[in-house]
């Protein structure tokens, strides 16, 4: 693979990671799926060119750009983790609201009478 093609793949991967970060920060994580094919193709090409994606093992002239790619990818992973944790927390809150929901009636003194505990014990008004 020529120097120009390697530079092109590095730029393509870097641009995709930057776009991914912008989508994550702007609250559009679902849109990042469109970048998956671009990232995978660029990574495959770079892996074929270098035999590895580890910046320490690539030729010296490509170490800095490859290190920048790794940093961008790690930052995006942190954003994905934050989104996942936020969704998990929201789901937990919704589940706990359902568990704490009260369905029942109240007595004249203000006491609670859950419907599940007294099935068939209510009397009709005359």
C-alpha angles and dihedrals in degrees: 000000000000126000091250093053092048090050089049092053092046090051092046092052093044092050091049091051092049091049089048091053091050091051092049094048092047091054098254104118092148090064092060090078089077089065096053096088092048092050094046093048092049092046091050091051092048091046089052091048097047104022088232141041095218107116091217091061100046123091114283094249090061100041097092096050091044090050089052089052091052091049092050092048092050092049090051090049089056090052091049090050091051091051091048092049091048092052092046090051092048091050091049091051092050092049092049091049089055092048091050095046114120121216115180148073137283130237124230089263093053097259120143123246112189114214092225092060099051108036109170096007099103119103124215120242114250 
